[in-house]
Amino acid sequence: MASLLPGARVVKAFNALYGQFIAPDPRHEAGRQVLFLAGDDAKNTVKVLTSEFGFAPVDLGTLREGGRLIQLGGPLSALHAFKQD
Amino acid sequence: MASLLPGARVVKAFNALYGQFIAPDPRHEAGRQVLFLAGDDAKNTVKVLTSEFGFAPVDLGTLREGGRLIQLGGPLSALHAFKQD
């Protein structure tokens, strides 16, 4: 996808969560909804923004290495979890 | 560590969890305690065993690639989360 958008700064996030876990308030009594993200750039902006939304962003590293973990069929794909702060 | 134990089948698990999250019953109302693991062999035994304990094992892949994620300072180190089943 990054190759289709030359010059864009791509951060992979949310793709590993089903909509039912994105739509409601991500702050729960048991913790915040974990949001995995990966990217080579601009990650801090996404981390700050999604933290403000109430998610618990977890930076998995580069788009290539981290992105693999949250792609369809990856080990962290569809892992819905509340982070215990 | 694996190199110190020739012939042994090494599965990396639990190292990324603080004791306070290992000691109690891993089954909570909000979900099961996520347990990341990595290894080249014998992972299924550990998955079955830890599932019986009540954890939610998540297989991160090989000892080399997955193990890096849960080593000290790795992106999934000390990520304490309840899996929503």
Backbone of each chain as nested JSON, in Angstrom:
{
  "chains": [
    {"id": "A", "residues": [
      {"number": 1, "name": "MET", "atoms": {"N": [0.832, -1.203, 0.0], "CA": [0.0, 0.0, 0.0], "C": [0.866, 1.252, 0.0]}},
      {"number": 2, "name": "ALA", "atoms": {"N": [1.941, 1.227, 0.791], "CA": [2.826, 2.385, 0.853], "C": [3.364, 2.725, -0.535]}},
      {"number": 3, "name": "SER", "atoms": {"N": [3.598, 1.704, -1.351], "CA": [4.168, 1.944, -2.676], "C": [3.181, 2.639, -3.608]}},
      {"number": 4, "name": "LEU", "atoms": {"N": [1.897, 2.55, -3.288], "CA": [0.873, 3.209, -4.108], "C": [0.726, 4.684, -3.743]}},
      {"number": 5, "name": "LEU", "atoms": {"N": [1.332, 5.073, -2.659], "CA": [1.17, 6.442, -2.172], "C": [2.533, 7.096, -1.973]}},
      {"number": 6, "name": "PRO", "atoms": {"N": [3.23, 7.347, -3.068], "CA": [4.584, 7.907, -2.915], "C": [4.534, 9.221, -2.15]}},
      {"number": 7, "name": "GLY", "atoms": {"N": [5.413, 9.345, -1.161], "CA": [5.463, 10.574, -0.377], "C": [4.583, 10.536, 0.84]}},
      {"number": 8, "name": "ALA", "atoms": {"N": [3.638, 9.617, 0.87], "CA": [2.75, 9.538, 2.041], "C": [3.472, 8.856, 3.187]}},
      {"number": 9, "name": "ARG", "atoms": {"N": [3.063, 9.162, 4.387], "CA": [3.629, 8.513, 5.562], "C": [2.586, 7.526, 6.074]}},
      {"number": 10, "name": "VAL", "atoms": {"N": [2.897, 6.266, 5.937], "CA": [1.914, 5.216, 6.214], "C": [2.135, 4.615, 7.595]}},
      {"number": 11, "name": "VAL", "atoms": {"N": [1.088, 4.596, 8.388], "CA": [1.115, 3.882, 9.657], "C": [-0.001, 2.848, 9.615]}},
      {"number": 12, "name": "LYS", "atoms": {"N": [0.377, 1.633, 9.862], "CA": [-0.593, 0.538, 9.833], "C": [-1.186, 0.407, 11.23]}},
      {"number": 13, "name": "ALA", "atoms": {"N": [-2.497, 0.527, 11.321], "CA": [-3.169, 0.426, 12.615], "C": [-4.635, 0.092, 12.354]}},
      {"number": 14, "name": "PHE", "atoms": {"N": [-5.301, -0.371, 13.348], "CA": [-6.735, -0.654, 13.292], "C": [-7.1, -1.848, 12.408]}},
      {"number": 15, "name": "ASN", "atoms": {"N": [-6.24, -2.174, 11.44], "CA": [-6.612, -3.256, 10.525], "C": [-6.748, -4.587, 11.249]}},
      {"number": 16, "name": "ALA", "atoms": {"N": [-6.086, -4.698, 12.407], "CA": [-6.111, -5.973, 13.119], "C": [-7.281, -6.07, 14.099]}},
      {"number": 17, "name": "LEU", "atoms": {"N": [-8.098, -5.034, 14.142], "CA": [-9.237, -5.045, 15.073], "C": [-10.544, -5.131, 14.318]}},
      {"number": 18, "name": "TYR", "atoms": {"N": [-11.434, -5.969, 14.784], "CA": [-12.773, -5.987, 14.21], "C": [-13.508, -4.718, 14.626]}},
      {"number": 19, "name": "GLY", "atoms": {"N": [-14.416, -4.296, 13.782], "CA": [-15.146, -3.065, 14.025], "C": [-15.836, -3.01, 15.377]}},
      {"number": 20, "name": "GLN", "atoms": {"N": [-16.307, -4.138, 15.812], "CA": [-17.035, -4.17, 17.083], "C": [-16.156, -3.773, 18.27]}},
      {"number": 21, "name": "PHE", "atoms": {"N": [-14.833, -3.842, 18.062], "CA": [-13.92, -3.453, 19.134], "C": [-13.36, -2.043, 18.919]}},
      {"number": 22, "name": "ILE", "atoms": {"N": [-13.659, -1.474, 17.762], "CA": [-13.202, -0.114, 17.472], "C": [-14.298, 0.891, 17.823]}},
      {"number": 23, "name": "ALA", "atoms": {"N": [-15.543, 0.506, 17.52], "CA": [-16.663, 1.442, 17.659], "C": [-16.897, 1.919, 19.098]}},
      {"number": 24, "name": "PRO", "atoms": {"N": [-16.937, 1.034, 20.091], "CA": [-17.256, 1.511, 21.442], "C": [-16.08, 2.239, 22.093]}},
      {"number": 25, "name": "ASP", "atoms": {"N": [-16.33, 2.863, 23.199], "CA": [-15.267, 3.51, 23.976], "C": [-14.194, 2.478, 24.299]}},
      {"number": 26, "name": "PRO", "atoms": {"N": [-12.94, 2.736, 23.918], "CA": [-11.886, 1.739, 24.155], "C": [-11.426, 1.657, 25.607]}},
      {"number": 27, "name": "ARG", "atoms": {"N": [-11.961, 2.521, 26.45], "CA": [-11.587, 2.471, 27.874], "C": [-12.588, 1.61, 28.626]}},
      {"number": 28, "name": "HIS", "atoms": {"N": [-12.085, 0.556, 29.211], "CA": [-12.934, -0.377, 29.946], "C": [-12.4, -0.489, 31.368]}},
      {"number": 29, "name": "GLU", "atoms": {"N": [-13.24, -1.027, 32.21], "CA": [-12.821, -1.17, 33.602], "C": [-11.553, -2.029, 33.696]}},
      {"number": 30, "name": "ALA", "atoms": {"N": [-11.489, -3.043, 32.859], "CA": [-10.358, -3.978, 32.912], "C": [-9.125, -3.452, 32.197]}},
      {"number": 31, "name": "GLY", "atoms": {"N": [-9.255, -2.352, 31.476], "CA": [-8.098, -1.813, 30.772], "C": [-8.487, -1.159, 29.465]}},
      {"number": 32, "name": "ARG", "atoms": {"N": [-7.473, -0.653, 28.785], "CA": [-7.725, -0.011, 27.501], "C": [-7.539, -1.008, 26.355]}},
      {"number": 33, "name": "GLN", "atoms": {"N": [-8.333, -0.85, 25.324], "CA": [-8.225, -1.709, 24.142], "C": [-6.833, -1.553, 23.526]}},
      {"number": 34, "name": "VAL", "atoms": {"N": [-6.14, -2.675, 23.387], "CA": [-4.819, -2.65, 22.768], "C": [-4.957, -2.349, 21.272]}},
      {"number": 35, "name": "LEU", "atoms": {"N": [-4.134, -1.44, 20.798], "CA": [-4.127, -1.105, 19.371], "C": [-2.703, -1.26, 18.851]}},
      {"number": 36, "name": "PHE", "atoms": {"N": [-2.469, -2.311, 18.087], "CA": [-1.142, -2.519, 17.514], "C": [-0.95, -1.599, 16.324]}},
      {"number": 37, "name": "LEU", "atoms": {"N": [0.248, -1.078, 16.188], "CA": [0.543, -0.261, 15.017], "C": [1.98, -0.472, 14.57]}},
      {"number": 38, "name": "ALA", "atoms": {"N": [2.202, -0.207, 13.301], "CA": [3.526, -0.388, 12.71], "C": [3.727, 0.673, 11.643]}},
      {"number": 39, "name": "GLY", "atoms": {"N": [4.948, 1.136, 11.517], "CA": [5.218, 2.145, 10.509], "C": [6.652, 2.623, 10.576]}},
      {"number": 40, "name": "ASP", "atoms": {"N": [7.055, 3.318, 9.532], "CA": [8.43, 3.801, 9.474], "C": [8.508, 5.271, 9.849]}},
      {"number": 41, "name": "ASP", "atoms": {"N": [7.363, 5.886, 10.004], "CA": [7.339, 7.335, 10.122], "C": [5.988, 7.73, 10.721]}},
      {"number": 42, "name": "ALA", "atoms": {"N": [5.954, 8.887, 11.35], "CA": [4.686, 9.493, 11.791], "C": [3.969, 8.665, 12.851]}},
      {"number": 43, "name": "LYS", "atoms": {"N": [4.652, 7.692, 13.419], "CA": [3.979, 6.84, 14.403], "C": [3.602, 7.612, 15.657]}},
      {"number": 44, "name": "ASN", "atoms": {"N": [4.442, 8.571, 16.01], "CA": [4.152, 9.275, 17.258], "C": [2.827, 10.028, 17.185]}},
      {"number": 45, "name": "THR", "atoms": {"N": [2.551, 10.604, 16.031], "CA": [1.278, 11.302, 15.828], "C": [0.113, 10.344, 16.046]}},
      {"number": 46, "name": "VAL", "atoms": {"N": [0.232, 9.165, 15.48], "CA": [-0.847, 8.179, 15.6], "C": [-0.95, 7.679, 17.042]}},
      {"number": 47, "name": "LYS", "atoms": {"N": [0.196, 7.533, 17.695], "CA": [0.178, 7.086, 19.097], "C": [-0.528, 8.105, 19.983]}},
      {"number": 48, "name": "VAL", "atoms": {"N": [-0.187, 9.368, 19.804], "CA": [-0.796, 10.418, 20.622], "C": [-2.299, 10.49, 20.364]}},
      {"number": 49, "name": "LEU", "atoms": {"N": [-2.651, 10.458, 19.087], "CA": [-4.053, 10.578, 18.688], "C": [-4.891, 9.419, 19.231]}},
      {"number": 50, "name": "THR", "atoms": {"N": [-4.393, 8.197, 19.035], "CA": [-5.178, 7.043, 19.469], "C": [-5.191, 6.927, 20.995]}},
      {"number": 51, "name": "SER", "atoms": {"N": [-4.134, 7.411, 21.653], "CA": [-4.154, 7.459, 23.117], "C": [-5.247, 8.405, 23.59]}},
      {"number": 52, "name": "GLU", "atoms": {"N": [-5.388, 9.52, 22.88], "CA": [-6.444, 10.472, 23.236], "C": [-7.823, 9.852, 23.041]}},
      {"number": 53, "name": "PHE", "atoms": {"N": [-7.946, 9.011, 22.033], "CA": [-9.213, 8.29, 21.815], "C": [-9.488, 7.313, 22.962]}},
      {"number": 54, "name": "GLY", "atoms": {"N": [-8.413, 6.904, 23.638], "CA": [-8.574, 5.977, 24.745], "C": [-7.943, 4.611, 24.527]}},
      {"number": 55, "name": "PHE", "atoms": {"N": [-7.344, 4.407, 23.357], "CA": [-6.699, 3.126, 23.081], "C": [-5.347, 3.034, 23.795]}},
      {"number": 56, "name": "ALA", "atoms": {"N": [-4.816, 1.817, 23.85], "CA": [-3.465, 1.579, 24.351], "C": [-2.602, 1.179, 23.153]}},
      {"number": 57, "name": "PRO", "atoms": {"N": [-1.986, 2.157, 22.48], "CA": [-1.194, 1.818, 21.297], "C": [0.07, 1.049, 21.662]}},
      {"number": 58, "name": "VAL", "atoms": {"N": [0.381, 0.041, 20.863], "CA": [1.599, -0.757, 21.052], "C": [2.363, -0.741, 19.734]}},
      {"number": 59, "name": "ASP", "atoms": {"N": [3.547, -0.158, 19.781], "CA": [4.373, 0.032, 18.587], "C": [5.153, -1.242, 18.282]}},
      {"number": 60, "name": "LEU", "atoms": {"N": [4.862, -1.841, 17.141], "CA": [5.501, -3.108, 16.78], "C": [6.726, -2.93, 15.902]}},
      {"number": 61, "name": "GLY", "atoms": {"N": [7.063, -1.683, 15.609], "CA": [8.263, -1.462, 14.803], "C": [7.944, -1.028, 13.388]}},
      {"number": 62, "name": "THR", "atoms": {"N": [8.8, -1.423, 12.474], "CA": [8.686, -0.957, 11.092], "C": [7.459, -1.525, 10.396]}},
      {"number": 63, "name": "LEU", "atoms": {"N": [7.113, -0.869, 9.296], "CA": [5.975, -1.316, 8.495], "C": [6.207, -2.747, 8.014]}},
      {"number": 64, "name": "ARG", "atoms": {"N": [7.449, -3.047, 7.673], "CA": [7.763, -4.371, 7.141], "C": [7.708, -5.441, 8.232]}},
      {"number": 65, "name": "GLU", "atoms": {"N": [8.469, -5.213, 9.309], "CA": [8.543, -6.253, 10.354], "C": [7.302, -6.267, 11.246]}},
      {"number": 66, "name": "GLY", "atoms": {"N": [6.932, -5.093, 11.74], "CA": [5.763, -5.019, 12.608], "C": [4.475, -5.263, 11.845]}},
      {"number": 67, "name": "GLY", "atoms": {"N": [4.435, -4.751, 10.619], "CA": [3.223, -4.895, 9.811], "C": [2.874, -6.353, 9.55]}},
      {"number": 68, "name": "ARG", "atoms": {"N": [3.885, -7.164, 9.404], "CA": [3.69, -8.6, 9.167], "C": [2.912, -9.25, 10.316]}},
      {"number": 69, "name": "LEU", "atoms": {"N": [3.159, -8.772, 11.527], "CA": [2.521, -9.373, 12.708], "C": [1.016, -9.123, 12.756]}},
      {"number": 70, "name": "ILE", "atoms": {"N": [0.605, -7.974, 12.169], "CA": [-0.823, -7.634, 12.25], "C": [-1.549, -7.797, 10.922]}},
      {"number": 71, "name": "GLN", "atoms": {"N": [-0.844, -8.321, 9.926], "CA": [-1.57, -8.565, 8.68], "C": [-2.48, -9.783, 8.857]}},
      {"number": 72, "name": "LEU", "atoms": {"N": [-3.398, -9.948, 7.936], "CA": [-4.35, -11.058, 8.027], "C": [-3.601, -12.384, 8.158]}},
      {"number": 73, "name": "GLY", "atoms": {"N": [-3.923, -13.126, 9.196], "CA": [-3.244, -14.387, 9.427], "C": [-1.98, -14.238, 10.259]}},
      {"number": 74, "name": "GLY", "atoms": {"N": [-1.565, -13.014, 10.52], "CA": [-0.389, -12.775, 11.358], "C": [-0.714, -13.096, 12.812]}},
      {"number": 75, "name": "PRO", "atoms": {"N": [0.327, -13.308, 13.626], "CA": [0.095, -13.769, 15.005], "C": [-0.685, -12.795, 15.884]}},
      {"number": 76, "name": "LEU", "atoms": {"N": [-0.682, -11.514, 15.548], "CA": [-1.397, -10.552, 16.387], "C": [-2.67, -10.049, 15.701]}},
      {"number": 77, "name": "SER", "atoms": {"N": [-2.959, -10.608, 14.541], "CA": [-4.186, -10.227, 13.843], "C": [-5.388, -10.695, 14.655]}},
      {"number": 78, "name": "ALA", "atoms": {"N": [-6.345, -9.813, 14.803], "CA": [-7.577, -10.142, 15.526], "C": [-7.322, -10.56, 16.979]}},
      {"number": 79, "name": "LEU", "atoms": {"N": [-6.227, -10.069, 17.544], "CA": [-6.015, -10.259, 18.982], "C": [-6.651, -9.079, 19.706]}},
      {"number": 80, "name": "HIS", "atoms": {"N": [-7.796, -9.303, 20.263], "CA": [-8.506, -8.241, 20.958], "C": [-8.218, -8.372, 22.438]}},
      {"number": 81, "name": "ALA", "atoms": {"N": [-7.597, -7.342, 22.989], "CA": [-7.182, -7.451, 24.387], "C": [-7.258, -6.094, 25.071]}},
      {"number": 82, "name": "PHE", "atoms": {"N": [-7.478, -6.156, 26.366], "CA": [-7.459, -4.952, 27.196], "C": [-6.116, -4.895, 27.908]}},
      {"number": 83, "name": "LYS", "atoms": {"N": [-5.448, -3.776, 27.78], "CA": [-4.181, -3.622, 28.482], "C": [-4.433, -3.236, 29.931]}},
      {"number": 84, "name": "GLN", "atoms": {"N": [-3.764, -3.94, 30.837], "CA": [-3.871, -3.635, 32.263], "C": [-2.819, -2.6, 32.621]}},
      {"number": 85, "name": "ASP", "atoms": {"N": [-3.248, -1.4, 32.855], "CA": [-2.277, -0.337, 33.134], "C": [-1.846, -0.356, 34.589]}}
    ]},
    {"id": "B", "residues": [
      {"number": 1, "name": "MET", "atoms": {"N": [20.243, -18.793, 25.11], "CA": [19.928, -19.83, 26.091], "C": [19.823, -21.194, 25.425]}},
      {"number": 2, "name": "ALA", "atoms": {"N": [19.193, -21.228, 24.263], "CA": [19.04, -22.498, 23.565], "C": [20.408, -23.131, 23.278]}},
      {"number": 3, "name": "SER", "atoms": {"N": [21.391, -22.297, 23.005], "CA": [22.721, -22.826, 22.658], "C": [23.404, -23.47, 23.863]}},
      {"number": 4, "name": "LEU", "atoms": {"N": [22.952, -23.126, 25.056], "CA": [23.518, -23.711, 26.275], "C": [22.909, -25.07, 26.586]}},
      {"number": 5, "name": "LEU", "atoms": {"N": [21.838, -25.387, 25.881], "CA": [21.116, -26.625, 26.167], "C": [20.964, -27.456, 24.9]}},
      {"number": 6, "name": "PRO", "atoms": {"N": [22.058, -27.975, 24.396], "CA": [21.959, -28.732, 23.142], "C": [20.988, -29.901, 23.279]}},
      {"number": 7, "name": "GLY", "atoms": {"N": [20.116, -30.028, 22.311], "CA": [19.154, -31.132, 22.336], "C": [17.856, -30.766, 23.02]}},
      {"number": 8, "name": "ALA", "atoms": {"N": [17.873, -29.691, 23.807], "CA": [16.639, -29.297, 24.502], "C": [15.709, -28.578, 23.54]}},
      {"number": 9, "name": "ARG", "atoms": {"N": [14.428, -28.648, 23.818], "CA": [13.457, -27.932, 22.999], "C": [13.008, -26.72, 23.804]}},
      {"number": 10, "name": "VAL", "atoms": {"N": [13.4, -25.562, 23.339], "CA": [13.192, -24.335, 24.113], "C": [11.965, -23.578, 23.614]}},
      {"number": 11, "name": "VAL", "atoms": {"N": [11.077, -23.254, 24.529], "CA": [9.949, -22.382, 24.219], "C": [10.035, -21.184, 25.166]}},
      {"number": 12, "name": "LYS", "atoms": {"N": [10.038, -20.021, 24.583], "CA": [10.14, -18.794, 25.373], "C": [8.72, -18.366, 25.741]}},
      {"number": 13, "name": "ALA", "atoms": {"N": [8.461, -18.252, 27.027], "CA": [7.133, -17.844, 27.486], "C": [7.273, -17.324, 28.909]}},
      {"number": 14, "name": "PHE", "atoms": {"N": [6.301, -16.604, 29.362], "CA": [6.233, -16.096, 30.733], "C": [7.254, -15.004, 31.041]}},
      {"number": 15, "name": "ASN", "atoms": {"N": [8.365, -14.969, 30.29], "CA": [9.401, -13.987, 30.612], "C": [8.896, -12.555, 30.444]}},
      {"number": 16, "name": "ALA", "atoms": {"N": [7.864, -12.403, 29.607], "CA": [7.377, -11.046, 29.343], "C": [6.304, -10.6, 30.336]}},
      {"number": 17, "name": "LEU", "atoms": {"N": [5.989, -11.456, 31.286], "CA": [4.942, -11.121, 32.262], "C": [5.548, -10.922, 33.642]}},
      {"number": 18, "name": "TYR", "atoms": {"N": [5.141, -9.896, 34.308], "CA": [5.545, -9.732, 35.699], "C": [4.836, -10.787, 36.551]}},
      {"number": 19, "name": "GLY", "atoms": {"N": [5.496, -11.169, 37.636], "CA": [4.961, -12.217, 38.489], "C": [3.55, -11.953, 38.986]}},
      {"number": 20, "name": "GLN", "atoms": {"N": [3.264, -10.702, 39.217], "CA": [1.935, -10.374, 39.744], "C": [0.813, -10.747, 38.774]}},
      {"number": 21, "name": "PHE", "atoms": {"N": [1.178, -10.921, 37.487], "CA": [0.171, -11.295, 36.5], "C": [0.217, -12.793, 36.194]}},
      {"number": 22, "name": "ILE", "atoms": {"N": [1.214, -13.457, 36.745], "CA": [1.322, -14.904, 36.54], "C": [0.685, -15.643, 37.71]}},
      {"number": 23, "name": "ALA", "atoms": {"N": [0.905, -15.099, 38.913], "CA": [0.486, -15.809, 40.109], "C": [-1.031, -16.026, 40.214]}},
      {"number": 24, "name": "PRO", "atoms": {"N": [-1.858, -14.996, 39.971], "CA": [-3.295, -15.216, 40.175], "C": [-3.915, -16.038, 39.043]}},
      {"number": 25, "name": "ASP", "atoms": {"N": [-5.15, -16.445, 39.235], "CA": [-5.894, -17.147, 38.189], "C": [-5.918, -16.275, 36.931]}},
      {"number": 26, "name": "PRO", "atoms": {"N": [-5.448, -16.799, 35.801], "CA": [-5.39, -15.964, 34.594], "C": [-6.749, -15.746, 33.929]}},
      {"number": 27, "name": "ARG", "atoms": {"N": [-7.77, -16.366, 34.46], "CA": [-9.115, -16.184, 33.882], "C": [-9.823, -15.067, 34.636]}},
      {"number": 28, "name": "HIS", "atoms": {"N": [-10.165, -14.029, 33.897], "CA": [-10.825, -12.87, 34.489], "C": [-12.135, -12.637, 33.757]}},
      {"number": 29, "name": "GLU", "atoms": {"N": [-12.981, -11.843, 34.375], "CA": [-14.265, -11.569, 33.744], "C": [-14.065, -10.926, 32.37]}},
      {"number": 30, "name": "ALA", "atoms": {"N": [-13.055, -10.072, 32.274], "CA": [-12.813, -9.343, 31.025], "C": [-12.061, -10.175, 29.989]}},
      {"number": 31, "name": "GLY", "atoms": {"N": [-11.561, -11.324, 30.379], "CA": [-10.827, -12.154, 29.42], "C": [-9.7, -12.919, 30.087]}},
      {"number": 32, "name": "ARG", "atoms": {"N": [-9.006, -13.687, 29.26], "CA": [-7.882, -14.464, 29.791], "C": [-6.577, -13.69, 29.62]}},
      {"number": 33, "name": "GLN", "atoms": {"N": [-5.685, -13.853, 30.564], "CA": [-4.367, -13.212, 30.507], "C": [-3.627, -13.686, 29.252]}},
      {"number": 34, "name": "VAL", "atoms": {"N": [-3.232, -12.748, 28.423], "CA": [-2.476, -13.086, 27.221], "C": [-1.082, -13.568, 27.609]}},
      {"number": 35, "name": "LEU", "atoms": {"N": [-0.669, -14.666, 27.003], "CA": [0.673, -15.198, 27.242], "C": [1.372, -15.365, 25.895]}},
      {"number": 36, "name": "PHE", "atoms": {"N": [2.321, -14.493, 25.622], "CA": [3.061, -14.592, 24.37], "C": [4.1, -15.695, 24.489]}},
      {"number": 37, "name": "LEU", "atoms": {"N": [4.288, -16.429, 23.405], "CA": [5.333, -17.447, 23.408], "C": [5.974, -17.55, 22.032]}},
      {"number": 38, "name": "ALA", "atoms": {"N": [7.184, -18.03, 22.032], "CA": [7.95, -18.163, 20.796], "C": [8.839, -19.394, 20.909]}},
      {"number": 39, "name": "GLY", "atoms": {"N": [9.026, -20.076, 19.806], "CA": [9.866, -21.26, 19.835], "C": [9.886, -21.941, 18.488]}},
      {"number": 40, "name": "ASP", "atoms": {"N": [10.843, -22.839, 18.345], "CA": [10.975, -23.543, 17.084], "C": [10.374, -24.935, 17.17]}},
      {"number": 41, "name": "ASP", "atoms": {"N": [9.992, -25.339, 18.356], "CA": [9.631, -26.73, 18.577], "C": [8.82, -26.804, 19.865]}},
      {"number": 42, "name": "ALA", "atoms": {"N": [8.006, -27.822, 19.978], "CA": [7.325, -28.128, 21.242], "C": [6.349, -27.045, 21.682]}},
      {"number": 43, "name": "LYS", "atoms": {"N": [6.027, -26.128, 20.784], "CA": [5.139, -25.051, 21.183], "C": [3.74, -25.549, 21.485]}},
      {"number": 44, "name": "ASN", "atoms": {"N": [3.326, -26.569, 20.758], "CA": [1.954, -27.019, 20.968], "C": [1.743, -27.547, 22.383]}},
      {"number": 45, "name": "THR", "atoms": {"N": [2.751, -28.235, 22.902], "CA": [2.68, -28.728, 24.283], "C": [2.486, -27.567, 25.247]}},
      {"number": 46, "name": "VAL", "atoms": {"N": [3.264, -26.519, 25.04], "CA": [3.177, -25.359, 25.931], "C": [1.833, -24.648, 25.76]}},
      {"number": 47, "name": "LYS", "atoms": {"N": [1.35, -24.591, 24.523], "CA": [0.054, -23.954, 24.284], "C": [-1.066, -24.692, 25.003]}},
      {"number": 48, "name": "VAL", "atoms": {"N": [-1.056, -26.008, 24.873], "CA": [-2.109, -26.812, 25.501], "C": [-2.034, -26.672, 27.024]}},
      {"number": 49, "name": "LEU", "atoms": {"N": [-0.821, -26.77, 27.537], "CA": [-0.616, -26.707, 28.986], "C": [-1.052, -25.352, 29.55]}},
      {"number": 50, "name": "THR", "atoms": {"N": [-0.595, -24.288, 28.933], "CA": [-0.917, -22.963, 29.463], "C": [-2.397, -22.623, 29.244]}},
      {"number": 51, "name": "SER", "atoms": {"N": [-2.989, -23.17, 28.194], "CA": [-4.44, -22.997, 28.015], "C": [-5.182, -23.66, 29.154]}},
      {"number": 52, "name": "GLU", "atoms": {"N": [-4.686, -24.826, 29.556], "CA": [-5.321, -25.527, 30.68], "C": [-5.179, -24.726, 31.973]}},
      {"number": 53, "name": "PHE", "atoms": {"N": [-4.067, -24.029, 32.101], "CA": [-3.883, -23.154, 33.269], "C": [-4.87, -21.985, 33.226]}},
      {"number": 54, "name": "GLY", "atoms": {"N": [-5.354, -21.651, 32.03], "CA": [-6.31, -20.562, 31.884], "C": [-5.789, -19.373, 31.101]}},
      {"number": 55, "name": "PHE", "atoms": {"N": [-4.53, -19.443, 30.652], "CA": [-3.97, -18.341, 29.869], "C": [-4.502, -18.383, 28.434]}},
      {"number": 56, "name": "ALA", "atoms": {"N": [-4.285, -17.268, 27.731], "CA": [-4.584, -17.191, 26.3], "C": [-3.25, -17.125, 25.56]}},
      {"number": 57, "name": "PRO", "atoms": {"N": [-2.671, -18.279, 25.199], "CA": [-1.368, -18.259, 24.538], "C": [-1.455, -17.665, 23.135]}},
      {"number": 58, "name": "VAL", "atoms": {"N": [-0.465, -16.854, 22.792], "CA": [-0.382, -16.261, 21.461], "C": [0.99, -16.597, 20.894]}},
      {"number": 59, "name": "ASP", "atoms": {"N": [0.99, -17.359, 19.807], "CA": [2.225, -17.85, 19.208], "C": [2.827, -16.788, 18.292]}},
      {"number": 60, "name": "LEU", "atoms": {"N": [4.006, -16.324, 18.646], "CA": [4.65, -15.247, 17.89], "C": [5.626, -15.761, 16.844]}},
      {"number": 61, "name": "GLY", "atoms": {"N": [5.742, -17.063, 16.727], "CA": [6.641, -17.605, 15.702], "C": [7.917, -18.178, 16.287]}},
      {"number": 62, "name": "THR", "atoms": {"N": [8.968, -18.076, 15.511], "CA": [10.225, -18.718, 15.885], "C": [10.866, -18.058, 17.105]}},
      {"number": 63, "name": "LEU", "atoms": {"N": [11.79, -18.799, 17.683], "CA": [12.509, -18.296, 18.854], "C": [13.253, -17.017, 18.491]}},
      {"number": 64, "name": "ARG", "atoms": {"N": [13.773, -16.995, 17.276], "CA": [14.559, -15.838, 16.853], "C": [13.654, -14.63, 16.607]}},
      {"number": 65, "name": "GLU", "atoms": {"N": [12.669, -14.8, 15.74], "CA": [11.828, -13.649, 15.363], "C": [10.815, -13.301, 16.441]}},
      {"number": 66, "name": "GLY", "atoms": {"N": [10.102, -14.307, 16.919], "CA": [9.094, -14.047, 17.943], "C": [9.729, -13.702, 19.28]}},
      {"number": 67, "name": "GLY", "atoms": {"N": [10.835, -14.377, 19.571], "CA": [11.515, -14.154, 20.844], "C": [11.985, -12.713, 21.009]}},
      {"number": 68, "name": "ARG", "atoms": {"N": [12.375, -12.11, 19.918], "CA": [12.828, -10.723, 19.933], "C": [11.721, -9.779, 20.434]}},
      {"number": 69, "name": "LEU", "atoms": {"N": [10.482, -10.112, 20.088], "CA": [9.35, -9.25, 20.457], "C": [9.092, -9.225, 21.956]}},
      {"number": 70, "name": "ILE", "atoms": {"N": [9.416, -10.352, 22.621], "CA": [9.118, -10.43, 24.057], "C": [10.367, -10.351, 24.925]}},
      {"number": 71, "name": "GLN", "atoms": {"N": [11.51, -10.099, 24.3], "CA": [12.693, -9.915, 25.145], "C": [12.607, -8.559, 25.839]}},
      {"number": 72, "name": "LEU", "atoms": {"N": [13.44, -8.387, 26.845], "CA": [13.418, -7.132, 27.602], "C": [13.596, -5.947, 26.653]}},
      {"number": 73, "name": "GLY", "atoms": {"N": [12.673, -5.017, 26.716], "CA": [12.731, -3.867, 25.82], "C": [12.035, -4.095, 24.499]}},
      {"number": 74, "name": "GLY", "atoms": {"N": [11.634, -5.326, 24.229], "CA": [10.897, -5.628, 23.001], "C": [9.493, -5.04, 23.069]}},
      {"number": 75, "name": "PRO", "atoms": {"N": [8.852, -4.884, 21.912], "CA": [7.556, -4.192, 21.87], "C": [6.439, -4.891, 22.655]}},
      {"number": 76, "name": "LEU", "atoms": {"N": [6.559, -6.193, 22.87], "CA": [5.501, -6.895, 23.598], "C": [5.933, -7.276, 25.008]}},
      {"number": 77, "name": "SER", "atoms": {"N": [7.133, -6.842, 25.391], "CA": [7.603, -7.114, 26.743], "C": [6.752, -6.332, 27.736]}},
      {"number": 78, "name": "ALA", "atoms": {"N": [6.342, -7.014, 28.785], "CA": [5.548, -6.374, 29.839], "C": [4.228, -5.805, 29.326]}},
      {"number": 79, "name": "LEU", "atoms": {"N": [3.715, -6.381, 28.247], "CA": [2.366, -6.018, 27.81], "C": [1.384, -6.965, 28.505]}},
      {"number": 80, "name": "HIS", "atoms": {"N": [0.739, -6.464, 29.508], "CA": [-0.198, -7.278, 30.258], "C": [-1.593, -6.989, 29.751]}},
      {"number": 81, "name": "ALA", "atoms": {"N": [-2.23, -8.008, 29.223], "CA": [-3.526, -7.77, 28.599], "C": [-4.435, -8.968, 28.772]}},
      {"number": 82, "name": "PHE", "atoms": {"N": [-5.718, -8.686, 28.805], "CA": [-6.739, -9.733, 28.846], "C": [-7.286, -9.909, 27.441]}},
      {"number": 83, "name": "LYS", "atoms": {"N": [-7.276, -11.13, 26.962], "CA": [-7.845, -11.402, 25.642], "C": [-9.358, -11.512, 25.745]}},
      {"number": 84, "name": "GLN", "atoms": {"N": [-10.04, -10.801, 24.869], "CA": [-11.5, -10.875, 24.828], "C": [-11.897, -12.013, 23.9]}},
      {"number": 85, "name": "ASP", "atoms": {"N": [-12.388, -13.061, 24.444], "CA": [-12.723, -14.233, 23.615], "C": [-14.108, -14.078, 22.989]}}
    ]}
  ]
}
